[in-house]
Amino acid sequence: MNIFSFYKDGKALYCLFFIWLCFSFSSLYATNSISRSISFAQQFQVQGTISDGSNPLPGVTIAIKSKGNSATISDYSGQYTLSASPSDTLIVSFIGFKTILVSVQNRKTIDISLEYDTTTLKEVKVNAGYYSIKESERTGSIARITAKDIENQPVTNVLATMQGRMAGVSITQTTGVPGGGFDIKIRGQNSIRSDGNNPLYIIDGVPYASDPIGYNQTSSTFPSVTSPLNSINPDTIESIEILKDADATSIYGSRGANGVVLITTKKGKGGKTVVSVKATTGAGTVTKFMKLMGTQQYLAMRKQAFVNDGLTQYNPWDYDINGTWDQNRETDWQKEFLGGTSQITDLQATLSGGSDKTQFLLSSSYHTESTVFPGQYMYKKGGTQLSMSHRSEDNRFKLTFSAGYNIQDNDQPAYDLTSSSRYLAPNAPALYDTSGNLNWENGTWQNPLRFREAKFRSKTNDLVTSAVLSYEILDNLVLKSNFGFTDLRHEETRTSPSTIYNPAYQLTSAYSGIYLNNTDRQSWIVEPQVSWEKEMTFGKVNILAGGTFQSQTTARLYQFGSGFTSNDLIYDLASAATVRVLYSDDALYKYQAFFGRINYNLQDRYIINLTGRRDGSSRFGPGNQFANFGAVGAAWIFTKERFLKEISWLSFGKLRGSYGTTGNDQIGDYQFLDTYISSGFNYDSNVGLQPSRLYNPDFGWETNKKIEAALEVGILQDKIFLTAAWYQNRSSNQLVGIPLAGTTGFQSMQANLDAVVQNTGFEFTVRTQNFNTQNFKWTTSLNLTFARNKLISFPGLSASPYNEKYRIGEPLNIELNYKYTGIDSQTGIYLFEDINKDGAISFPEDKQSVVDFNPQYFGGLQNQLSYKRWKLDFLFQFAKQENRSYYNGFAGQMSNQPARAADSWIKSGDNAAQQIYTSGYNEDAVTADYLYNQSTGSITDASFIRLKNIALSYDLPLGTKSTQCQLILQGQNLLTFTKYKDGDPEFIASGYLPPLKIITAGIQLTF
Amino acid sequence: MKTISFKIISIHQLLLFQAITIVCLSSCDSFVEVDLPKSQLTTVSVFDNYSTANAALSDIYSKMRDQGLLSGTASGVSNQLGSYADELTCFASPGDPTLPFYTNTLLPANSTITDYWNISYNQIYAANAVMEGVERSNELTAIEKGQLKGEALFIRSLVHFYLTNLYGDIPYITSTNHKINNAAEKIKVKEVYAKVIVDLESAIALLAPDYKNAERIRPNQFTAKALLARVYLYNESWPEAANAASAVLNAVNLYAIEDNPSIVFIKGSKETLWQFQPSASGKNTDEAGIFIFFSSPPPLVAISNNLITSFETDDLRKTNWTASISDGTTTWYHPYKYKEFDYTASSVEYSVIFRLAEQYLIRAEARAHQGDLIGAKEDLNVIRKRAGLADTEAVSGQEIINAVLRERRWELFTEYGHRFFDLKRSGEINSVLSVSKAGWNSTDVLFPLPQNELSINPNLRPQNSGY
């Protein structure tokens, strides 16, 4: 509707466009006409070279103060020419450098050396979404990384680029398989719903839905189904801003509760047309294996288990010890299945340039990555990014357009081999027989490589386009509109060919099957806005008002085909004897909002920022669709006060605080409807209809109240810059799929829960500039977060389904455990505290020891050094946390165990860490082992310090200023220090491939 | 020129701004209203129409066929209880869900145990939803309502009956109200039986004696009576059990014992009371897929030595309903009641849930308990005759009862857990299984209640003993 009205008034735009076109032509002759019209002011040509002290700087803007129309930019060799008069002052500015003013004073040649703007990061404009604000004047909490940090990392996922670099942002990689996902929590878990804690992602002003696009029957390789976030190409990103507190997020209203991730893509710079080409190649391997038993230890354990069980004969199916399998074989299955090397190649090319009015950037990239699993599997990703910016001659009209198109093509085994590599008996048979076929060893084992032909394949095509048009209708009154369109097409399959079965079963391709998932998502957004800015005697006022109209359609089609005449036709659904549609749906999500901001800045000293939003969402039933959110933020730059101006070492000081509300509507669409849906199953000539859900029409918004107080201090010309922030977020009216007893027929139902969850924390960042000389520069940044998550209230918890999951006063991410007390030296069985003294270990009474799986603190330490042509950048990431040790089932059965389990109880009086082995017949031992894995005994320190990233680069001295050649060496996860014994300490669900250790080398040419 | 054009623009722009504002405000409420998605029907409209109401009901059958207790897949009770008792020997690799059943080491968090529970109550919910939807409907005819409600009652009683035999005291769920069901209280097994009987009697009153169509894929009145006979038998209500079985056995126009054992399980068998239609045309039973094997050692399960050696010589069931594979030294037997392993042009075999032979054995046992020894032997001999065996030599009441139980073992092996339930109700379970099963404990007669259920619903506590 509103699109229509925009077009209706499109004439105005055409008119505008035409007029500016006229002006832009006239500018070609501008030099002449201007010099003629003001020739009496003794105009003459000024020229010179602009450099950074050693190298020339192209693209620097040189303007004359108070003469809006006379500006030029330096050419590729840093040279510029400009008409000026003796009394003029030149303003020389360039991103990343300090802006300087130079008086002309009759000089005809003025060479200018610009200083790197490292100390005045606080002058950088920070993107806050609907507006941008100078770092020093911001009232909200915004963390930021830029292309400089992103480019140093050989990663493909946007979340990976932020790991360890931002205070308050905890990111965990869930699998090392390419195309897999990451878990992100900004300032902790707010929602009891585990899938309701995603931040809002915005790319160049366009919301990017992060809701999963996978399907559990097809995304079987990953611990969680495919996320669309892999489509975002880190190479195209100029900066990522994370909005954390109420002041920054309230303007995003219902979607701001979990923070907002703003992604700004690279834009072209005016000046010489620059081509940059980068080629990288590298390799990845698993960071750390688990220490498992070897054949000797393993067989000794197995034999002892039978002795312990009082059995004298092995069962016919105990192939590992009854003589069927070679007792002397030994295979390191982890090395066999996960010991490969992932080959990584990456190519990027960028073309950018333009004039000072119109700039463009075109970049393309192509990335391939194989896996560490045996077999030919490949992840491919390619993309193109185009951006174009234009402003009119009078700077009143501005247009920015950007479009990114990315394609991913992933081909992986359908199942992660990590858990197989850990439980297989070390003397299990060879994978292949002598003729190179899969070895089934006469049907005595399930060869894990039977799944090598069972594949997970996915193709994702993703388009994100945005346009921002703005026009300054009156002085300081700007009318602006964002337009966005996204189109994501995702296709995913998992095959189950008959070759996964032992050929002896004689299963033909009639038993082959394929699951297909087609998920398409389109969205559009229009956000008309008006902003007004005025500098008055009593201060500076900024007012913004706008609206959002967004519509998103998600079409999902899940199908299953089975019974093929040949396995070669398995991807052809038409060749399937049976095709079943498992799910077919078009979900429409509509969202509408009005928002506003008033910012008042008095003498650059006292700043107050008011934001608000009224939101409506189609995800709620009639009567519950709308809600209001708002925040107030304030800052006091106390170093500008007269009484502090005398203190020379204190260069900057600011106190800021904010309070406000945000919401959360991540609950899926149509949850309030009472409906039936097709089950896809046929019976008695009917396609069945099943109830869609347990229905509840009454649920409403989840609200989140945030408070923050922070202090920012710059010492010694900001050589040391400290930020300390305290926050408290409280979410109430929790919107959850309340877990229900199976007796209700369902496992959960959408409803509001009158529970309050609180996240509090301290965030510290310190940036020090240790050296800043011509040749040697060294800066260090540290971020450190102490966070505490707490369930504040939960009326009726003890009578609720959560009564054995949560405890008041404890975090959400806890587990209740039995309290492990040691091993009974007489029976050799694990013992637990019998809290209720009933003589048995009973659930739930004895399972009450709280274990918190949240990190106590986490952070990162980054150092950036440069010496002449060398640059070194490295980041240590650390976390203090606990996790559960890996569970391979009870020791003694046909399943390998950690090497430490060799120390087991054998006879009365033994003092061992591992309980008595059993082959499965000692029910007390089996039960005790089951309890042990839910006890404090299996909790272990999983803290780590890891060299997350290291990048070394060297600029080749080519002797020419127009061409640059850089050699780059990058590493990811190269070193890990941890006490965790069972593999890599970074995981959420165990038994999946850990993050890889990656090292790459590359060359970048710029000319 | 600049100033003039500027004014025009500002007027245009202001108009645009106004237009946007007006659109914004006027569309405020309607913008976020969305229509029903194309794939969903409101619950009310489902029951305004017989074909959609029927689709809601028949979906429960496809669910029962594919998942949960009565499914013929490896996770159904035919396999799992066969392994849990002494019918099957398991050869599966570590991690296979059948293994803890075979070793009798089920834990409260066992996923099959949890699935049985959740899937069963989901089926019960669906049945209750049909009953409530039918009740509210103004469009369905009385006959349509009767048939839908009758079948839903049958499903509800059948699933509860299995649950109580596996888990002991359980809640009996009769509505879709989640507030009640989420905190449902356990009731005693006897009370569950009483409710099952009430439901079945209502179902019998509502269901027609004829089948809805040529294939016996929807339960009719006699199927409900057959279940009632089994319930009475388990409940040791001998006269009632005999009467209910007689009602089925007297329906000679519909049912007869097939003389040839090899055609008992085909689609058109006259012995079938109720069978599941396969999910696709040409597909045969899941049972054939999991039990039949072609090479040794068996991939999943084989018939236990205990069972295979118990058959009398010349028992046609051993030759017809089992088959063997040998590697030269060892021979393994697999159930071969269902013979069609592959797809066929059109489906040949359907999974049979209720068949006439069981009714003869029910009546034989019930008659023996009531002292009608002649009648009991007559019924028993019908089954023995078809198996190619001579009449029973049992004389006393107890001998006949024991003979019936033995016969049930041979006749009904690997069918929906009959052996396990028979051992339980005869009281022999501990003496028999503690000999043949190394992991057997007397508390294993009941499954553990799912851990998750205990944690959510305190009314289900305490856990069954032994877990």
Interface residues (C-beta under 8 A of the other chain):
Chain A: M1 N2 S5 F6 K8 D9 K11 A12 C15 L16 I19 L311 P316 W317 Y423 N442 G443 T444 W445 Q446 Y471 I473 L474 L479 N502 A504 Y505 Q506 T508 A510 P528 V530 G547 F549 G563 A577 T578 R580 S584 D585 D586 A587 L588 Y589 K590 Y591 Q592 F594 G616 S617 S618 P622 Q625 D669 Y670 L673 D674 T675 Y676 I677 S678 S679 F681 N682 Y683 D684 N686 V687 G688 L689 Q690 P691 S692 L694 Y695 P739 L740 A741 G742 T743 T744 G745 F746 Q747 M749 A799 P801 N803 E804 K805 S842 F843 P844 G889 Q893 M894 S895 G920 Y921 E923 V926 T927 Y930
Chain B: S5 I8 I9 S10 H12 Q13 L14 L15 L16 F17 A19 I20 V23 C24 S27 C28 D29 F31 V32 E33 V34 D35 L36 P37 K38 S39 Q40 L41 T42 T43 V44 V46 S51 T52 N54 A55 A56 S58 D59 I60 Y61 S62 K63 R65 D66 C90 F91 S93 P94 G95 T103 N104 T105 L107 P108 A109 T114 W117 N118 Y121 N122 I124 Y125 A126 N128 A129 P171 I173 T176 H178 N181 N182 A183 A184 K212 N213 I217 R218 Q277 S279 A280 G282 K283 F293 F294 S295 S296 P297 P298 P299 T330 D342 Y343 A438 G439 N441 P450 Q451 N452 E453 L454 S455 I456 N457 P458 L460 P462 Q463 Y467
